[in-house]
Every structure is written in structure tokens, then in C-alpha cells.
């Protein structure tokens, strides 16, 4: 099975680092014209330059605050082309740590929901009309095992937002299926993919790290490419009859 995206246009959020960056680079290397989006324009430019330096396809940087509906609409309108593939990888815990519920402010709660769940909705909403006109498309949300069980972060908003992404996946799959658009999600297990996850890993200490590994069937922490390989399959032509699904990529828990 050879997965390629020649002639396809993709929009990837959270492409400044970690999983989103790797997805953008892999899509470009497989032939897609990639619009890479992130809040941080510096990190985003590094992603574009990495593709250029390795002669691995075309990535155009599109800095964007995906929590602002007007900014999202303007950014998508400014692409000047329809998009075949949307991968929403932006998200995270917004610098927060696990605390008792009575200590959580409404602002704390909303910040995490905005980037993880509302952002997924806004970007999909902006791109779907073009997909409908084209007669099909692929939408993929990078959710989390936290949306299927209990979050290791202990952050209530993060678990809720990721569960919401999975619900949005199912709902949009049924709404958009008649238009030839598939909607799926990948739920990663623990991946040391960015500064936040690295801090979380180190906070467990050696004993806690070994306990985590013992609960994983494969006895190892996931790699970024474990997630990107699954993502690229689900947005490829080989997955044209897979929709409304959430694929756990977690080493077996």
C-alpha cells in the first residue's frame, strides 16, 4: 500500500511543533500542498523552512488564532483555493496543571475548550463549504486517550474537550458523509512530543515512568511517527469507507 497526496491540498493546525509539525512535513513529503497553521509564527516558519531545506514538498505558513471566528474565516478565505484535507492537531493544556475542581476559574476552563474543541469546530466550519463544492474531503481531529478515559494530566477541561472532539467526530461524520467527506479522529496515548508532555514525563520520576510503561502492552512510550502514520492513512484514499471512527494509538492500554 502506497500512500500519496499528489494534487491534494491540506490544512494542518498546530503545525509549529510536535505531532502537527510532523504531520505537515509528512503530508508535504507525500506530495500535498500544505497550509500549516499555528498561533506562533516563529515556530511555524521553522516548519516551512524544514520542508524547504529537505526538499520535501511545499508548506505555506498561515499564522492564525483558531479561537477567533473572524480570524479563522479570514485565514481560510485568504487561501485562494479549496482544501481537500483538514487535520486539526492544535490543542494542549494551555500551560495549566491538574488542580481540584474548586480551584478552576471559568477563564481556565474556557481557554482549554477554546483551543481544543471550539477551534476544531471553527476550522471545520470554515473549510466544509469548499469540500462540499469539490464533492468530498477528509477531516481528522487529533483527540486524545484522555477523551476516552481519564486524563493523566488531571485537568478537567482537557478531558472534557477531548471527549467533545470525539463526539464532534461522530456527529460530523453522519452530517457530511452524504457529501463524500469522511470525519475521523486519532486518540494518542502518552507521547513526548512537546515541552508540556516532556515536563509531565519528568514529573513522574523514574518509578512513575516505569509504572506507566508497565501499563502499556508494548512497554514503550509512543513516538510522534506512530501518530502521524495513523493520521496519514485516515486522510488517504485508502480510508474512503472509514468515517466516524476514533482510532486509539496508544501501544495497547
N, C-alpha and C positions, 0 to 999 in steps of 0.2 A: 504494500500500500504506500503510494507516494502522495504526500500532502503538499499541494502548491496553491498559491494565491495570485498567480499572474492575471492581470487585468482587474483585480479586486481592489477596492478602496476600504480602508479600515480606520476607525476612530477608537483610540485607546486612552482611557482616563487613568490617572495615577502613574503616568509613564516616566516620571522623573527618577524613580529608583525602584529597587526590589522587583516584585513579580510583574508589575505593569511595565517597567522598563524592559525586562527580558521578553515579555510578550510582544512589545512593539518591535524590538530588534529581530525576533524570530519571524514575525509576520513579514517584515521588510525583506529579510533574507530569503523568504519563500516566495517573493515576487509581489507582495502587496504594496500599494502606495499608502503609507501610514501617516495619519494625522495624530500626533502624540500630544496629549493634554495633561497639564498639571498646574497646581497653584504656583509652584516655584519655577520661575522662568530660567534660572541659572541651571538647576538640575535638568530641566527639560532640554536645554540647549546641549548639555553634555550627552544626552541620549541621541539627539540628532547627529552630533559630531561623531559619536561612536559608530553609527551606521555608515557615515561617510568615510571614516578612517579605515574601516574594514571592507569598504566597497560592497556593503551588504544591503543594497536597496535604498529606497527613498523614505526618509522620515521628515515630516514638516512639523515644527514645534508650534503649538497653539496654546499659550498660557491661558488659563481660564479658572475662575472661581465657580465651581459647579453647584454651589449652594445658592447662587443668584440667578433666578429665572431669566431676567433680561440679558445677562451676560451670556448665559448658555444659548439662548435663542440667537443672539447676535453672532456668537462664535460659529455656530452651525451654519447660519445663513452666509457667513463670510467664507465658507469653504469653497463655494463656487461649484460644487459637484455633489451628487448623491453619494451615500455611504452604504456599502454592502455589509459591513461587519462592524458591530459595536461591541467592545469589551470594556466593561466598567470594572476597573481594578482599584480605583481610588477608595480610600476609606481609612480605617485605623481608629485609634483611641484618642486622638487629639491631645496627646500629652498627659492624659489622665491616668490615674491608678485606681485600683479597686478600693472602695470605701463603703461603709454602711449606708443603706438607702437614705437614712435620715440626714446624712451629710451632703446629699447630692442636690445641687441647685437646679432650677429649671434651665438655666443657661448651659450648665454642664450636660444635661440630658439632651437638649436641642442641638448642641454642637456636634455630637456624635451621630445623632439621627440625620442631621443635615447632610453630612459628607458621605455617609454610608448608604442610607436609604433614599432620602429625598433627592440626592444627586443622581442616583440610578434612575429614578423616575423622570427627572427633568431632562437628562440627556437622551433617554429612550424616547420621551415625548417629542423632542425636537427632531430626532432622526427618523422616526417611523414614517412620517408622510412621504419622504423620499424613497424609503424601502417599498412602500405600497405602490408608488408610481412605477418603480422598477420591476415589480412583480415578485419580490422576495428579498430575503436578507437573513442575517444571523445576529442574534443578541445573546451575549453571555455576561452574566454577573459573577464576579469573584466574591463569593459569600464567605462562609467560614464554618468549621465544625461547631463553633460557638452558637450558630443558628440552629443546629440540630440537637444540641445537648446543653451542657453547662460551659460557660466561658472560663478558661483558665485565668483570664485577667480579673475575674470577679466584678467586671464593670457591667452594671445592669443595662445601660443604654446600648452597649456594644452587642450584647447577646440579643437584645430586642431588635436592633437594627438589622442584624444579620438574619434573624428569623424572618423579619419583614422582607428582606431581599428574596428569600426563598419563596415566600408567599407571592411576591410580585412576579417571580419567575413563572409559577404555575398559572396565575391569572392571565398574564400577558400571552402565555403560550396558547391558551384557548381563544383569546381575543384575536390574535394575529395569525394563527395557523391558516385560516382561510385565505390569507394574503400571501402565503408562501414564506412566512417569516417564522423561524424557529427561535425559541427562547429557552435557554438552559442556564444552569449555574454550576460552578465548581466550588466545593467546600473544602478548602485546605485544612489539613491538620497543622501542627506547630511547625513553622518554617522560620529559620533565622534569616530573614530577608531584608531587614532594615534595622535602624538604630533602636527602635522601640522593642522589637522582638528580641534583639540581642541583649538589651537591658533586662528583659523579662527572663531570658535564659540564664543570665549570670546571677540573677537574684535567687534562683533555686539552689545555688551551691552544688557541690559535687554530689551530695547524697540525693538531693531533689532531682537532679538531672538523671541520675541512674534510675530513680524510681519512675520517672517519666518514660525513659527508654524501655523499661521492663513492661510497661503497659501497652507498648506498640508491637504488633505482631512481627514486623520486620526488624525490630530492635535498632532502629536508627531514626534520627530526625530527618524530616523531608528536605529536599533541595528545591531551589526555585524551578529548575527544569522539570521536576516532577509535576508541578502545577501547569507550567506553560505547555508541556506536551499534551496534557489532557485538554487544555483550553483550545489549542490549535486544532485538535481533532474535532471538537464540538462545533467549531465555526467553519469547518471544511465541508466540501460537497459529500464527503463520506458519511456525514451525520445528518443527512437531509430528512430522515424519518425519525429523528430523536428530538423531542421537544417536551418542555415542562418538567425536565428532569434535573435533579441535583446530584452530581457525582462527588462522592466523598473521596478525596485523595489524601489519605492520612496514614498510610502504612499499615492499616488494619488495627482498629482500636475497639 
